Amino acid sequence: TFGTHEHPLIKGIKINNDGIYISVPEGSKVRAIFKGEVRKVFEIPGKHKLVLIRHGDYFSVYAGLSEVYVKEGEKVKTKQEIGKVYTDTEEHKTVLELQIWKGSVKVNPQYWLARH
Protein backbone atom coordinates (compact mmCIF):
# COMPACT_ATOMS: atom_id res chain seq x y z
CA THR A 1 0.00 0.00 0.00
CA PHE A 2 1.28 3.44 -0.94
CA GLY A 3 1.92 6.14 1.68
CA THR A 4 1.81 6.00 5.47
CA HIS A 5 -0.42 3.42 7.11
CA GLU A 6 -0.72 1.25 10.24
CA HIS A 7 1.36 -1.92 10.41
CA PRO A 8 -1.01 -4.87 9.83
CA LEU A 9 0.31 -6.88 12.79
CA ILE A 10 1.99 -4.50 15.25
CA LYS A 11 -0.31 -1.95 16.86
CA GLY A 12 1.04 1.60 17.05
CA ILE A 13 3.64 1.10 14.32
CA LYS A 14 3.32 3.02 11.06
CA ILE A 15 4.80 2.01 7.73
CA ASN A 16 5.78 4.52 5.05
CA ASN A 17 5.89 3.16 1.50
CA ASP A 18 7.29 5.37 -1.26
CA GLY A 19 5.69 3.12 -3.87
CA ILE A 20 3.69 -0.03 -4.35
CA TYR A 21 4.65 -3.70 -4.52
CA ILE A 22 3.21 -5.74 -7.36
CA SER A 23 3.29 -9.55 -7.18
CA VAL A 24 3.73 -11.05 -10.63
CA PRO A 25 4.30 -14.53 -12.08
CA GLU A 26 7.87 -15.81 -12.26
CA GLY A 27 9.61 -14.67 -15.46
CA SER A 28 7.50 -11.51 -15.78
CA LYS A 29 8.83 -8.61 -17.79
CA VAL A 30 8.56 -4.96 -16.71
CA ARG A 31 7.33 -2.26 -19.07
CA ALA A 32 7.81 1.50 -18.89
CA ILE A 33 4.61 3.17 -17.72
CA PHE A 34 5.17 6.15 -20.05
CA LYS A 35 7.66 7.37 -22.64
CA GLY A 36 10.82 8.93 -21.27
CA GLU A 37 14.59 8.71 -20.88
CA VAL A 38 16.48 6.18 -18.78
CA ARG A 39 18.43 8.29 -16.28
CA LYS A 40 19.96 5.60 -14.06
CA VAL A 41 20.47 1.85 -14.00
CA PHE A 42 22.03 0.59 -10.78
CA GLU A 43 21.95 -2.07 -8.09
CA ILE A 44 21.18 -1.71 -4.38
CA PRO A 45 21.66 -4.63 -1.97
CA GLY A 46 18.24 -5.99 -1.06
CA LYS A 47 16.52 -4.18 -3.94
CA HIS A 48 18.42 -5.91 -6.76
CA LYS A 49 18.62 -3.93 -10.01
CA LEU A 50 16.76 -0.64 -10.42
CA VAL A 51 15.84 1.50 -13.40
CA LEU A 52 14.98 5.19 -13.07
CA ILE A 53 13.17 6.81 -16.01
CA ARG A 54 12.48 10.53 -16.40
CA HIS A 55 9.13 11.55 -17.88
CA GLY A 56 9.34 15.36 -18.06
CA ASP A 57 8.75 16.56 -14.48
CA TYR A 58 8.12 13.00 -13.26
CA PHE A 59 10.34 10.00 -12.53
CA SER A 60 9.42 6.33 -12.35
CA VAL A 61 11.52 3.85 -10.38
CA TYR A 62 11.36 0.11 -11.03
CA ALA A 63 13.07 -1.93 -8.28
CA GLY A 64 13.53 -5.66 -7.87
CA LEU A 65 14.81 -6.55 -11.33
CA SER A 66 17.03 -9.51 -12.16
CA GLU A 67 17.72 -8.32 -15.71
CA VAL A 68 17.74 -4.87 -17.32
CA TYR A 69 17.15 -4.41 -21.06
CA VAL A 70 17.85 -0.65 -21.28
CA LYS A 71 20.84 1.59 -20.66
CA GLU A 72 21.35 5.08 -19.29
CA GLY A 73 20.49 7.79 -21.81
CA GLU A 74 18.22 5.51 -23.84
CA LYS A 75 14.81 6.84 -24.91
CA VAL A 76 11.98 4.44 -24.10
CA LYS A 77 8.43 4.22 -25.37
CA THR A 78 5.26 3.68 -23.35
CA LYS A 79 4.95 -0.05 -22.51
CA GLN A 80 8.47 -0.86 -23.78
CA GLU A 81 10.04 -3.82 -21.95
CA ILE A 82 12.80 -2.53 -19.68
CA GLY A 83 13.67 -5.60 -17.62
CA LYS A 84 12.70 -8.83 -15.90
CA VAL A 85 11.45 -9.07 -12.30
CA TYR A 86 13.69 -10.89 -9.81
CA THR A 87 12.34 -14.10 -8.28
CA ASP A 88 13.30 -14.99 -4.70
CA THR A 89 13.95 -18.72 -5.07
CA GLU A 90 13.74 -19.40 -1.32
CA GLU A 91 10.36 -17.70 -0.82
CA HIS A 92 9.13 -18.33 -4.39
CA LYS A 93 8.02 -14.70 -4.72
CA THR A 94 8.37 -12.41 -7.72
CA VAL A 95 7.66 -8.81 -6.68
CA LEU A 96 8.20 -5.50 -8.47
CA GLU A 97 8.45 -2.26 -6.51
CA LEU A 98 7.17 0.75 -8.47
CA GLN A 99 7.64 4.35 -7.35
CA ILE A 100 6.57 7.59 -9.04
CA TRP A 101 8.01 10.97 -8.09
CA LYS A 102 7.26 14.53 -9.19
CA GLY A 103 10.53 16.19 -8.26
CA SER A 104 11.01 15.22 -4.61
CA VAL A 105 7.31 14.52 -3.98
CA LYS A 106 6.14 10.91 -4.09
CA VAL A 107 3.01 10.17 -6.12
CA ASN A 108 0.74 7.15 -5.82
CA PRO A 109 1.72 4.84 -8.74
CA GLN A 110 -1.79 3.38 -8.88
CA TYR A 111 -3.02 6.63 -10.49
CA TRP A 112 -0.49 6.18 -13.30
CA LEU A 113 -1.29 2.50 -13.74
CA ALA A 114 -5.00 3.27 -14.01
CA ARG A 115 -4.38 5.94 -16.68
CA HIS A 116 -1.82 4.07 -18.76
Backbone as CSV, one residue per row, in Angstrom:
resi,resn,N_x,N_y,N_z,CA_x,CA_y,CA_z,C_x,C_y,C_z
1,THR,0.838,-1.182,0.000,0.000,0.000,0.000,0.882,1.244,0.000
2,PHE,0.521,2.205,-0.812,1.280,3.444,-0.938,1.024,4.362,0.257
3,GLY,2.050,5.113,0.646,1.919,6.138,1.683,2.101,5.584,3.083
4,THR,1.674,6.372,4.061,1.812,6.004,5.470,0.544,5.302,5.940
5,HIS,0.718,4.162,6.599,-0.424,3.417,7.111,0.000,2.574,8.313
6,GLU,-0.969,2.072,9.051,-0.716,1.254,10.236,-0.128,-0.096,9.831
7,HIS,0.810,-0.584,10.630,1.364,-1.921,10.412,0.232,-2.931,10.596
8,PRO,0.114,-3.932,9.722,-1.007,-4.867,9.826,-0.969,-5.772,11.054
9,LEU,0.208,-5.961,11.666,0.314,-6.885,12.793,0.731,-6.232,14.101
10,ILE,1.459,-5.125,14.036,1.989,-4.500,15.249,1.277,-3.173,15.492
11,LYS,0.475,-3.145,16.544,-0.308,-1.953,16.864,0.613,-0.787,17.231
12,GLY,0.279,0.402,16.735,1.036,1.602,17.055,2.234,1.850,16.153
13,ILE,2.513,0.943,15.241,3.638,1.102,14.315,3.094,1.534,12.956
14,LYS,3.721,2.551,12.389,3.318,3.018,11.063,4.383,2.643,10.042
15,ILE,3.928,2.352,8.848,4.801,2.008,7.731,4.669,3.104,6.682
16,ASN,5.795,3.515,6.109,5.778,4.521,5.051,6.329,3.899,3.771
17,ASN,5.478,3.728,2.784,5.890,3.160,1.498,5.960,4.255,0.450
18,ASP,7.120,4.374,-0.203,7.293,5.365,-1.260,6.661,4.918,-2.572
19,GLY,6.280,3.653,-2.645,5.692,3.124,-3.874,4.738,2.000,-3.557
20,ILE,4.548,1.135,-4.540,3.688,-0.031,-4.350,4.470,-1.280,-4.747
21,TYR,4.052,-2.407,-4.195,4.650,-3.700,-4.517,3.633,-4.484,-5.336
22,ILE,4.095,-5.025,-6.459,3.206,-5.737,-7.365,3.717,-7.168,-7.510
23,SER,2.935,-8.137,-7.024,3.292,-9.552,-7.179,2.945,-9.989,-8.593
24,VAL,3.903,-10.634,-9.237,3.725,-11.055,-10.629,4.208,-12.496,-10.781
25,PRO,3.805,-13.173,-11.848,4.295,-14.534,-12.076,5.800,-14.548,-12.354
26,GLU,6.447,-15.643,-11.994,7.874,-15.808,-12.264,8.149,-15.621,-13.755
27,GLY,9.234,-14.922,-14.070,9.607,-14.674,-15.460,8.973,-13.433,-16.064
28,SER,8.200,-12.690,-15.260,7.500,-11.507,-15.779,8.458,-10.410,-16.207
29,LYS,8.082,-9.743,-17.278,8.835,-8.606,-17.789,8.208,-7.320,-17.254
30,VAL,9.023,-6.277,-17.172,8.563,-4.964,-16.710,8.514,-4.039,-17.913
31,ARG,7.472,-3.227,-17.977,7.333,-2.260,-19.067,7.308,-0.845,-18.514
32,ALA,7.841,0.084,-19.279,7.810,1.496,-18.891,6.360,1.967,-18.866
33,ILE,5.995,2.718,-17.828,4.609,3.171,-17.722,4.302,4.331,-18.655
34,PHE,5.359,5.006,-19.148,5.174,6.146,-20.048,6.488,6.382,-20.778
35,LYS,6.433,7.076,-21.895,7.663,7.367,-22.635,8.580,8.251,-21.804
36,GLY,9.873,8.117,-22.024,10.820,8.925,-21.267,12.253,8.562,-21.594
37,GLU,13.163,8.972,-20.702,14.588,8.706,-20.877,15.122,7.993,-19.646
38,VAL,15.855,6.913,-19.877,16.477,6.176,-18.777,17.585,7.051,-18.204
39,ARG,17.441,7.425,-16.924,18.430,8.288,-16.284,19.458,7.503,-15.498
40,LYS,19.038,6.395,-14.878,19.959,5.596,-14.062,19.583,4.128,-14.139
41,VAL,20.609,3.295,-14.163,20.473,1.852,-13.997,21.519,1.486,-12.960
42,PHE,21.080,0.911,-11.847,22.026,0.591,-10.784,21.498,-0.544,-9.931
43,GLU,22.313,-0.960,-8.964,21.952,-2.070,-8.086,22.120,-1.642,-6.642
44,ILE,21.135,-1.989,-5.816,21.177,-1.712,-4.381,20.978,-3.044,-3.664
45,PRO,21.849,-3.379,-2.712,21.657,-4.628,-1.970,20.252,-4.700,-1.370
46,GLY,19.587,-5.805,-1.569,18.236,-5.995,-1.057,17.153,-5.515,-2.005
47,LYS,17.502,-4.676,-2.962,16.525,-4.178,-3.940,16.819,-4.723,-5.334
48,HIS,17.969,-5.364,-5.477,18.421,-5.907,-6.756,18.646,-4.767,-7.743
49,LYS,18.363,-4.977,-9.011,18.623,-3.934,-10.011,17.441,-2.969,-10.076
50,LEU,17.773,-1.697,-10.316,16.761,-0.644,-10.417,16.941,0.119,-11.714
51,VAL,15.819,0.620,-12.234,15.835,1.499,-13.399,15.052,2.749,-13.025
52,LEU,15.635,3.906,-13.319,14.983,5.187,-13.072,14.776,5.863,-14.425
53,ILE,13.518,6.186,-14.732,13.168,6.812,-16.011,12.571,8.189,-15.744
54,ARG,13.029,9.172,-16.512,12.481,10.528,-16.401,11.401,10.711,-17.461
55,HIS,10.260,11.245,-17.009,9.126,11.549,-17.884,8.805,13.030,-17.685
56,GLY,9.560,13.923,-18.280,9.337,15.355,-18.065,9.625,15.716,-16.621
57,ASP,8.600,16.196,-15.890,8.753,16.563,-14.479,8.660,15.360,-13.543
58,TYR,8.336,14.196,-14.072,8.125,12.998,-13.263,9.255,11.990,-13.460
59,PHE,9.401,11.117,-12.458,10.343,10.001,-12.531,9.599,8.734,-12.134
60,SER,9.918,7.628,-12.796,9.417,6.330,-12.350,10.619,5.477,-11.972
61,VAL,10.457,4.719,-10.884,11.519,3.855,-10.380,10.976,2.430,-10.352
62,TYR,11.722,1.521,-10.961,11.360,0.108,-11.026,12.440,-0.659,-10.266
63,ALA,12.091,-1.229,-9.119,13.067,-1.927,-8.280,12.704,-3.405,-8.187
64,GLY,13.739,-4.225,-8.002,13.530,-5.662,-7.868,13.672,-6.390,-9.191
65,LEU,14.602,-5.925,-10.021,14.808,-6.546,-11.327,16.007,-7.492,-11.294
66,SER,15.896,-8.592,-12.015,17.033,-9.505,-12.158,17.801,-9.204,-13.437
67,GLU,17.100,-8.678,-14.433,17.721,-8.319,-15.710,17.224,-6.946,-16.130
68,VAL,18.097,-6.196,-16.807,17.740,-4.872,-17.319,18.019,-4.870,-18.816
69,TYR,17.044,-4.406,-19.599,17.153,-4.413,-21.063,17.460,-3.038,-21.651
70,VAL,17.607,-2.020,-20.810,17.849,-0.654,-21.281,19.136,-0.128,-20.669
71,LYS,19.624,0.987,-21.211,20.843,1.587,-20.664,20.615,3.075,-20.437
72,GLU,21.464,3.661,-19.605,21.350,5.083,-19.291,21.425,5.910,-20.563
73,GLY,20.543,6.911,-20.648,20.495,7.787,-21.807,19.560,7.308,-22.905
74,GLU,19.101,6.067,-22.813,18.219,5.506,-23.843,16.814,6.087,-23.726
75,LYS,16.208,6.407,-24.863,14.807,6.845,-24.912,13.940,5.590,-24.943
76,VAL,12.892,5.584,-24.124,11.981,4.440,-24.099,10.578,4.899,-24.459
77,LYS,9.812,3.959,-24.990,8.430,4.223,-25.369,7.502,3.704,-24.281
78,THR,6.280,4.202,-24.260,5.264,3.682,-23.353,5.103,2.183,-23.592
79,LYS,5.124,1.416,-22.522,4.954,-0.045,-22.510,6.136,-0.817,-23.097
80,GLN,7.275,-0.150,-23.305,8.473,-0.857,-23.778,9.024,-1.719,-22.650
81,GLU,9.431,-2.951,-22.962,10.038,-3.817,-21.951,11.376,-3.233,-21.523
82,ILE,11.558,-3.108,-20.198,12.805,-2.533,-19.678,13.584,-3.521,-18.820
83,GLY,12.960,-4.633,-18.444,13.667,-5.604,-17.620,12.792,-6.780,-17.233
84,LYS,13.380,-7.632,-16.405,12.704,-8.829,-15.899,12.713,-8.773,-14.376
85,VAL,11.585,-9.128,-13.759,11.450,-9.066,-12.305,12.204,-10.227,-11.653
86,TYR,12.929,-9.911,-10.586,13.691,-10.889,-9.812,12.739,-11.831,-9.079
87,THR,13.090,-13.113,-9.043,12.339,-14.104,-8.276,13.192,-14.582,-7.116
88,ASP,12.644,-14.466,-5.900,13.301,-14.991,-4.705,13.061,-16.499,-4.699
89,THR,14.102,-17.267,-4.940,13.946,-18.718,-5.071,13.658,-19.416,-3.750
90,GLU,14.025,-18.789,-2.623,13.735,-19.396,-1.321,12.274,-19.204,-0.944
91,GLU,11.751,-17.998,-1.184,10.362,-17.704,-0.824,9.403,-17.897,-1.995
92,HIS,9.940,-18.149,-3.178,9.133,-18.332,-4.390,8.211,-17.140,-4.629
93,LYS,8.785,-15.935,-4.499,8.025,-14.704,-4.724,8.708,-13.877,-5.803
94,THR,7.891,-13.292,-6.665,8.365,-12.407,-7.720,7.612,-11.096,-7.542
95,VAL,8.321,-10.060,-7.062,7.659,-8.811,-6.684,8.409,-7.616,-7.264
96,LEU,7.669,-6.753,-7.943,8.199,-5.503,-8.474,7.816,-4.371,-7.531
97,GLU,8.769,-3.483,-7.248,8.447,-2.257,-6.514,8.426,-1.120,-7.527
98,LEU,7.323,-0.369,-7.551,7.168,0.754,-8.471,6.960,2.032,-7.672
99,GLN,7.773,3.033,-7.978,7.641,4.349,-7.353,7.490,5.401,-8.447
100,ILE,6.707,6.435,-8.155,6.565,7.588,-9.042,6.855,8.833,-8.213
101,TRP,7.655,9.729,-8.775,8.014,10.974,-8.094,7.781,12.154,-9.025
102,LYS,7.291,13.249,-8.479,7.259,14.529,-9.195,8.249,15.406,-8.450
103,GLY,9.452,15.528,-8.995,10.530,16.185,-8.260,10.857,15.349,-7.040
104,SER,10.733,15.952,-5.852,11.010,15.225,-4.610,9.733,14.776,-3.900
105,VAL,8.596,14.888,-4.573,7.307,14.519,-3.980,6.864,13.168,-4.537
106,LYS,6.595,12.223,-3.631,6.142,10.907,-4.086,4.673,10.973,-4.509
107,VAL,4.353,10.208,-5.542,3.013,10.173,-6.120,2.545,8.721,-6.105
108,ASN,1.269,8.507,-5.850,0.739,7.147,-5.819,0.804,6.531,-7.220
109,PRO,1.584,5.462,-7.409,1.718,4.840,-8.736,0.411,4.276,-9.284
110,GLN,-0.536,3.962,-8.409,-1.794,3.385,-8.880,-2.544,4.344,-9.797
111,TYR,-2.386,5.655,-9.593,-3.018,6.630,-10.486,-2.450,6.506,-11.895
112,TRP,-1.139,6.319,-11.991,-0.493,6.181,-13.300,-0.881,4.860,-13.954
113,LEU,-0.933,3.801,-13.175,-1.289,2.500,-13.740,-2.714,2.514,-14.275
114,ALA,-3.608,3.194,-13.587,-5.002,3.267,-14.014,-5.147,4.062,-15.315
115,ARG,-4.282,5.071,-15.505,-4.379,5.942,-16.684,-3.626,5.395,-17.881
116,HIS,-2.658,4.540,-17.652,-1.825,4.070,-18.762,-1.960,2.580,-18.871
